Amino acid sequence: MNARDIPGYDEADTARLVTEPIKEGVRSPFARDRARVLHSSALRRLAAKTQVMVAGQDDFPRTRLTHTLEVAQIARELGEALGCDADVVEVAGLAHDLGHPPFGHNGEEELDRLTASIGGFEGNAQTLRVLTRLEAKVFDVELDRSAGLNLTRACLDASCKYPWGRGAGGPGYERKFGYYADDATVFQWLRDGAPGERTCLEEQVMDWSDDVAYSVHDVEDAVHVGLVELDWLADAGVRGEVVAIAHERYLPLASPEELDAAIDRLRGLDYWPARFDGSHRDMVALKRFTSYLIGRFCVSAQIATQMAYGDGPLTRYSADLVVPDEVRQEVAVMKAITVKYVMQREGAEVEYARQREIIAELVHALTLDEGRSLEQWLRPTYDQAATDAERFRVIVDQVASLTDVSIVQWHRRLVR
């Protein structure tokens, strides 16, 4: 199957940076990309990486892998409803967190601090590096290095949340960027034909699906393990704190009154769970809540987008995802609930400090070790590096690839 058989996509969309032998078969280039990400070691490692609750401490809460699979499923259904190729949006969903280091956003912030002198660290920029350099699938003979999974342009573009370099994000995105300086060439290739810094529709679908998934599921996890009781939102003081967090972190353009009204709308839903005692009946009610709320957030965006652009098929740069303001406000307060009761829970800062210490000490130990303890797949890159900055980036690649479990083991072995 080629680009002419995929409505809304052309040969530029199905192009790969490194030319590969033509394979016979009925799978589309995008379906091949989906298989490549599904079979990647980077995806498997997400099973032992933190989502919000620390991976491995409880059997119920999501890991980064289960979150990723849920994002991919939500994105596939929403994208397909709009006319996007379902495999493209699923690839974006599967790939979107591949660059996240151990310990979630806490680990990301610590690695960014440690790498300030070489261009910083950002999970999305690291994702591009994983997809185009670090994963083992295709070798670029001309450059004498791995080409990663060698995905199609459309799938790489759909996975790129922040199509700019470090420091170019503008207000609200100061610390967000999509590529490192030494990955600029592949970034320019994947963005060929893209209008400025606008992201494609498939990326917007993935990004909204990510917001929807973690806003709902992180609250579900917190309720299940007893960190949150949703009837606490009846208290004016609690509501005020949640509104303040939502306003500061997620929707500064929304007024406190609008965010408070969003809480009212959510609490007024028939399926809003008033209680949870761990019984089978309450587990069913909690699952109904998550399912219906995800449907509410996605269908609202689907209808609003089709009202603006027609029934489609909508692909690439033919449309932008339209999410009603009221729905964005509801998602923002759901995220704020998790921040207040999980991320800012008592004792969390001590835990976060220890995680940052582990990362910093391991990076320091690997730097002093001059590459000898790196895994075999990274040693040649370290040995071929021409500068200290390039060698340090390889060390960060190693640390970022580790899981919450393996980084502790590495730390025990290498830090004296």
C-alpha positions in Angstrom: 0.0 0.0 0.0 1.3 3.5 -0.8 0.3 7.1 -0.2 -2.1 7.2 -3.0 -4.3 4.6 -1.2 -4.5 6.7 2.0 -7.0 9.5 1.8 -5.6 12.9 3.0 -1.9 11.8 2.8 0.6 12.1 0.1 4.0 10.7 -0.8 5.8 13.3 1.3 3.8 12.1 4.4 4.9 8.5 3.9 8.5 9.3 3.2 11.3 8.0 5.5 14.5 9.8 6.2 16.6 6.6 5.3 15.4 4.8 2.2 14.4 1.2 2.9 13.9 -1.8 0.6 10.3 -2.1 -0.5 8.3 -4.7 1.3 5.4 -6.6 -0.3 2.2 -6.7 1.7 -1.1 -5.0 2.5 0.1 -3.0 5.5 0.3 0.8 5.0 3.5 2.7 5.9 1.7 4.0 8.9 0.7 0.6 10.1 4.4 -0.4 9.8 5.3 2.5 12.0 2.7 1.5 14.6 4.3 -2.0 14.7 7.8 -0.5 15.1 6.8 1.6 18.1 4.8 -1.3 19.7 7.9 -3.6 19.4 10.4 -1.0 20.7 12.4 -1.4 23.8 11.7 2.2 24.8 7.9 1.4 25.0 8.6 -1.7 27.1 10.6 0.3 29.6 7.6 2.5 30.3 6.1 -0.3 32.3 8.6 0.5 35.1 8.4 4.3 34.9 6.3 6.6 37.0 3.1 8.1 35.7 2.0 10.0 38.9 2.0 7.3 41.5 5.5 5.8 41.8 5.7 2.7 39.6 5.6 -0.6 41.6 4.2 0.7 44.9 0.7 -0.4 44.2 -0.9 -2.8 41.7 -3.8 -0.6 40.6 -2.4 2.9 39.6 -1.1 3.5 36.1 2.5 3.3 35.0 3.8 5.4 32.2 3.1 2.4 29.9 -0.5 1.8 30.8 -1.1 5.6 30.5 0.6 5.5 27.0 -1.6 2.6 25.8 -4.7 4.5 27.0 -3.7 7.7 25.3 -3.1 5.8 22.1 -6.5 4.2 22.3 -8.3 7.5 22.9 -6.3 9.2 20.2 -7.0 6.5 17.7 -10.8 6.7 18.2 -11.0 10.5 18.2 -8.6 10.8 15.2 -10.5 8.2 13.2 -13.8 10.0 13.9 -12.3 13.1 12.4 -10.9 11.4 9.3 -7.3 11.1 10.3 -5.4 7.9 9.6 -6.0 5.9 12.7 -2.4 4.4 12.7 -0.8 7.9 12.5 -2.6 9.2 15.6 -2.0 5.9 17.5 1.7 6.0 16.7 1.7 9.6 18.1 0.0 8.3 21.2 2.3 5.4 21.7 5.4 7.5 21.1 4.5 10.6 23.0 6.2 9.6 26.3 9.1 7.5 25.1 11.6 10.2 26.0 10.5 10.5 29.6 13.2 9.6 32.2 12.8 7.7 35.4 10.8 9.5 38.2 8.4 11.3 35.8 8.5 15.1 35.5 10.7 15.3 38.6 13.4 13.4 36.8 12.9 15.5 33.7 13.4 18.7 35.7 16.6 17.4 37.4 18.1 16.3 34.1 17.3 19.7 32.6 19.1 21.3 35.5 22.2 19.1 35.0 22.3 19.7 31.3 21.8 23.4 31.2 25.3 23.9 29.7 24.7 21.6 26.8 21.2 22.6 25.7 19.0 21.2 28.5 16.8 18.2 28.7 13.1 17.9 27.7 11.1 14.7 27.5 9.6 15.6 24.1 13.0 16.4 22.6 14.3 13.1 24.0 11.3 11.3 22.4 12.5 12.6 19.0 16.0 11.4 19.9 14.6 7.9 20.8 12.6 7.7 17.6 15.3 8.9 15.2 18.6 7.8 16.9 18.5 5.6 20.0 16.1 2.8 19.1 17.6 -0.1 17.1 15.7 -0.8 13.9 17.4 0.9 10.9 21.1 1.9 10.4 22.1 4.9 8.4 25.1 3.8 6.4 25.9 7.3 5.2 26.1 8.7 8.7 27.4 5.5 10.2 24.9 5.6 13.1 21.4 4.4 14.0 18.4 6.0 12.3 16.2 4.8 15.1 12.8 3.5 14.0 13.0 5.5 10.8 9.3 6.4 11.0 7.4 8.2 8.2 7.3 12.0 8.2 3.6 12.1 9.1 4.1 9.9 12.2 7.2 11.8 13.4 5.4 15.1 12.8 2.4 13.9 14.7 4.7 12.9 17.6 6.2 16.4 17.8 4.3 18.4 20.5 6.7 21.5 20.5 8.0 22.2 17.0 10.7 24.7 18.1 14.1 24.7 19.8 15.1 25.5 23.3 14.0 29.0 24.5 11.7 29.6 21.5 8.4 28.5 23.0 7.0 31.8 24.1 4.9 32.6 27.2 3.8 29.5 29.0 6.2 27.3 27.1 9.5 28.7 28.2 10.8 25.2 29.3 9.2 23.2 26.5 10.9 22.4 23.2 10.9 19.6 20.7 14.6 19.0 19.6 18.2 19.3 20.7 20.7 21.2 18.6 22.4 18.1 17.3 19.0 16.7 16.2 18.2 19.8 14.2 18.7 18.1 10.8 16.1 15.4 11.3 13.7 17.9 12.9 13.9 20.1 9.8 13.3 17.1 7.6 10.2 16.0 9.5 8.8 19.6 9.5 9.3 20.1 5.8 6.1 21.6 4.4 4.7 22.4 7.8 3.3 26.0 8.3 5.6 27.6 10.8 5.2 26.4 14.4 1.7 25.1 13.9 1.3 21.4 14.8 -0.6 19.0 12.6 -4.2 17.8 13.5 -2.9 14.3 14.4 -0.6 15.8 17.0 -3.4 18.0 18.4 -5.6 14.9 18.7 -2.8 13.1 20.5 -2.1 16.1 22.8 -5.7 16.5 23.8 -6.0 12.7 24.3 -3.0 12.9 26.7 -4.7 15.7 28.6 -8.0 13.8 28.8 -6.3 10.5 29.8 -4.2 11.8 32.7 -6.7 14.3 33.9 -9.3 11.5 34.4 -7.2 8.5 35.1 -4.8 10.2 37.7 -7.9 11.2 39.7 -9.3 7.6 39.4 -5.9 6.2 40.7 -5.8 8.7 43.6 -9.4 7.9 44.6 -8.7 4.2 44.4 -5.6 4.3 46.7 -7.4 6.7 49.2 -5.6 9.9 48.5 -8.7 11.7 47.2 -12.4 11.7 48.2 -14.3 13.6 45.6 -16.9 14.9 48.1 -14.1 17.1 49.6 -14.9 19.4 46.7 -18.1 20.4 48.5 -15.8 22.4 50.9 -15.3 26.0 49.8 -11.7 26.1 51.0 -10.8 23.0 49.0 -12.5 24.3 45.9 -10.6 27.5 46.2 -7.2 25.7 46.4 -8.1 23.5 43.4 -9.2 26.5 41.4 -6.0 28.4 42.3 -3.9 25.5 41.1 -5.9 25.1 37.9 -5.6 28.8 37.2 -1.8 29.1 37.9 -0.7 25.8 36.2 -3.1 25.1 33.4 -5.5 27.9 32.4 -4.2 31.3 33.4 -6.6 32.9 30.9 -9.7 31.4 32.6 -11.1 33.3 35.5 -11.5 31.7 39.0 -15.2 32.0 38.6 -15.1 30.0 35.3 -13.0 27.3 36.9 -15.3 27.1 40.0 -18.2 26.8 37.7 -16.4 23.9 36.0 -16.3 22.1 39.3 -20.0 22.6 39.7 -20.7 21.1 36.3 -18.6 18.1 37.1 -20.1 17.5 40.5 -23.6 17.8 38.9 -23.0 15.0 36.5 -25.1 11.9 37.2 -22.1 9.7 37.1 -19.9 11.8 39.5 -19.0 9.3 42.3 -20.0 10.7 45.7 -18.1 8.0 47.6 -15.7 5.2 47.3 -15.1 2.4 49.8 -13.3 -0.1 47.7 -16.3 -2.3 47.2 -17.0 -3.9 43.9 -20.1 -1.7 43.5 -18.0 1.4 44.0 -15.3 0.2 41.7 -17.9 -0.2 39.0 -19.2 3.3 39.7 -15.6 4.7 39.5 -15.0 3.0 36.2 -18.3 4.3 34.9 -17.2 7.8 35.9 -13.8 7.6 34.0 -15.4 6.1 30.9 -18.2 8.6 30.7 -16.0 11.6 31.5 -13.5 10.6 28.7 -16.4 10.4 26.3 -17.6 13.8 27.4 -14.2 15.4 26.8 -13.6 13.7 23.5 -17.0 13.9 21.9 -17.2 17.7 22.7 -13.9 18.2 20.8 -15.0 16.0 17.9 -18.4 17.9 17.5 -16.8 21.3 17.8 -14.1 20.5 15.3 -16.6 19.1 12.7 -18.9 22.1 13.2 -15.9 24.3 12.3 -14.4 22.3 9.4 -17.1 19.9 8.2 -17.3 16.2 8.4 -13.9 15.5 6.8 -11.9 13.6 6.3 -9.7 16.0 8.2 -5.9 15.3 8.2 -2.5 17.0 8.6 -2.9 20.8 8.2 -6.4 20.9 6.8 -7.9 21.7 10.3 -7.2 22.4 13.9 -8.8 20.6 16.8 -11.4 22.7 18.5 -12.0 22.2 22.2 -14.7 24.2 23.8 -13.5 26.5 26.6 -15.8 24.9 29.2 -14.3 21.5 28.5 -10.8 22.8 28.8 -11.8 24.3 32.2 -13.2 21.0 33.4 -10.0 19.1 32.4 -7.9 21.8 34.1 -9.7 21.4 37.5 -9.4 17.6 37.2 -5.6 18.0 36.7 -5.5 20.4 39.7 -7.1 17.8 42.0 -4.2 15.4 41.3 -1.7 18.2 41.9 -3.2 19.0 45.3 -3.7 15.5 46.6 -1.0 13.5 44.9 1.9 15.7 43.8 1.7 18.0 46.8 0.8 15.3 49.4 2.6 15.2 52.7 6.0 13.6 52.4 6.1 13.9 48.6 8.9 16.6 48.6 11.2 14.4 50.6 10.6 11.6 48.1 11.2 13.9 45.2 14.4 15.3 46.7 15.8 11.7 47.0 14.9 11.0 43.4 16.7 14.1 42.2 19.7 13.1 44.3 19.8 9.7 42.8 19.8 11.1 39.3 22.5 13.7 40.0 24.8 11.3 41.7 24.4 8.7 38.9 25.1 11.3 36.2 28.2 12.4 38.1 29.4 8.8 38.6 29.0 8.0 34.9 30.8 11.2 33.9 33.8 10.3 36.1 33.7 6.7 34.7 34.3 8.1 31.2 31.8 5.8 29.5 33.1 2.5 30.8 29.9 1.6 32.6 27.6 2.5 29.7 25.5 -0.2 28.1 27.1 -1.7 25.0 24.7 -0.1 22.6 25.8 3.4 23.7 29.5 2.9 24.1 30.5 3.4 20.4 28.6 6.7 20.3 30.4 7.8 23.4 33.8 6.8 22.0 33.1 8.6 18.7 32.0 11.8 20.4 34.2 14.7 19.5 33.5 17.0 22.5 32.8 16.8 26.2 29.3 18.1 25.5 28.6 15.3 23.0 29.9 12.7 25.5 27.8 14.2 28.3 24.7 13.9 26.1 25.3 10.2 25.7 25.5 9.8 29.4 22.2 11.6 29.7 20.8 9.3 27.0 21.8 6.3 29.2 20.2 7.7 32.4 17.0 8.8 30.6 16.6 5.3 29.3 16.6 3.7 32.7 13.4 2.9 34.7 12.5 3.8 38.2 13.7 0.3 39.3 16.9 0.1 37.2 18.2 3.5 38.1 18.2 2.6 41.8 20.2 -0.5 40.9 22.6 1.5 38.9 23.0 4.0 41.7 23.7 1.3 44.2 26.4 -0.2 41.9 28.2 2.9 40.8 27.8 5.5 43.6 30.1 5.0 46.5 
